Amino acid sequence: MHQAAVQQLLDIAPRGAVVAAVRESLDAARTRRAGPPDDWEEDIRDRLARRTAAELRPVLNATGVILHTNLGRAPLADAAIRAVLAVAGGYSNLEFDLSSGSRGSRTDHCRSLLRLVTGAEDGLVVNNAAGALLMVLNALADGREVLISRGELIEIGGSFRIPDIIQRSGARLREVGTTNRTHLQDYERALDGGVAAILTVHRSNFEQRGFVASPEPEKLAELATRAGIPYLYDIGSGLIADLSRWGLISEPRVADALAAGAGLVLFSGDKLLGGPQAGCVIGDRALVARCRENPIARAVRADKLTLAALAATLSLYQDDDAAVRSIPVLTMLTLSAADLERRAVRLASLCPGSVDASILEGESAVGGGAFPEGVLPTSLVALNAGPLGPDGLSLRLRHGQPAIVTRVAGNRVLLDPRTLPEESFTAVANAIEQALSS
Ligand SMILES: *Cc1c(COP(=O)(O)O)cnc(C)c1O
């Protein structure tokens, strides 16, 4: 512990972790046939790094996949980060009414903002959209049937499957139509006293083309109203802003789903909405009230950090242009070709002279189950991996400081400046230099 190199480790890790790494190194030296390591300090440093590697830490996303689910989906807007900081270190009025001085409700936060920016009668926020769907179905259809098209019995990824969620909610799944074509009459014919709701789930991560049909949400809402049951629409990505100016039109918007007549609209907070992980349920006041009173609402409730970040994000949507400017997901989605090229040129120019970096035309992806077929042209920085090989270089970059996740194509490692903050370029260039020289 007194050796200088080990002492230095105390600057980056708690004493207990360093002691544990030293003990582990000693134990290994005693039991290993090869005996002690060639370099104790390096062995201890490696063991310490391995102990902390599994923990959550920041990485730079150079893949160009904007809503990369494995990398934590949406980065937050500055306003949302400030809002989290403001409540994180102290107390807040989470469930306290400051006017009356008595108990308040956690569900009041975000409620008026959801109403304001979506135009819905009421709204409720829970931990995530999968939880929201579970809660909504249990609240409105427990023990009864839910009609859904066979073309929408989808898997979202990470073992979230619509048929399983419906079953676990206590509702009974009643499939209508076929994989590729479902008509209004299919729903109509299935309607009887046992049906509690009609559900539409946005396919999210794929599109169907060819011999396909599905009724307009308006028609399903009308049908549900005639039958006296709610029409539920899980739109997935939570797109609020109008991105048609940028040609991004294939995702259902929150406002469209409400205008179509959905009784409840469900969506995620951390996809195209660009906020924290959350599940939003908006729509008819009486239906939202039934959800709020359901015990699952308590089981999947949102925490204060989420509510703070979501409120600050929603607040930005009071002005669409401000939203596009300040919500990173929307900014990244709408970067111009000229901007992307300028960024790529700058990043390439910062790369060490020893690496062969060139600019390539390529494509970014939206990710996160949104705009699955969307093509986002971009400019890539392509690094010739040299003797390390592309997998070797990308591995080193993942283990670097900062950790950088890249794409690989042929013998090259590709960096997409769309998903890298400009402030990170110098650090990226330094990490590349490190990776090539270590
Ligand atoms: C992504 C998605 C969900 C799940 O959302 P989470 O917030 O990740 O739980 C549910 N439904 C649809 C249609 C989705 O696209």
The ligand as an SDF file (V2000), in Angstrom:
LIG
                    3D

 15 15  0  0  0  0  0  0  0  0999 V2000
  -40.2580    0.8540  -26.5830 C   0  0  0  0  0  0  0  0  0  0  0  0
  -41.6740    0.4940  -26.5140 C   0  0  0  0  0  0  0  0  0  0  0  0
  -42.2210    0.0850  -25.2920 C   0  0  0  0  0  0  0  0  0  0  0  0
  -41.3920   -0.0850  -24.0630 C   0  0  0  0  0  0  0  0  0  0  0  0
  -40.9660    1.1360  -23.5690 O   0  0  0  0  0  0  0  0  0  0  0  0
  -39.9760    1.1840  -22.3100 P   0  0  0  0  0  0  0  0  0  0  0  0
  -40.0680    2.6070  -21.8970 O   0  0  0  0  0  0  0  0  0  0  0  0
  -38.6530    0.7710  -22.8120 O   0  0  0  0  0  0  0  0  0  0  0  0
  -40.5210    0.2650  -21.2860 O   0  0  0  0  0  0  0  0  0  0  0  0
  -43.5580   -0.2220  -25.2720 C   0  0  0  0  0  0  0  0  0  0  0  0
  -44.3100   -0.1500  -26.3600 N   0  0  0  0  0  0  0  0  0  0  0  0
  -43.8120    0.2450  -27.5510 C   0  0  0  0  0  0  0  0  0  0  0  0
  -44.7310    0.2910  -28.7330 C   0  0  0  0  0  0  0  0  0  0  0  0
  -42.4810    0.5860  -27.6670 C   0  0  0  0  0  0  0  0  0  0  0  0
  -41.9800    0.9880  -28.8530 O   0  0  0  0  0  0  0  0  0  0  0  0
  1  2  1  0
  2  3  1  0
  2 14  2  0
  3  4  1  0
  3 10  2  0
  4  5  1  0
  5  6  1  0
  6  7  2  0
  6  8  1  0
  6  9  1  0
 10 11  1  0
 11 12  2  0
 12 13  1  0
 12 14  1  0
 14 15  1  0
M  END
$$$$
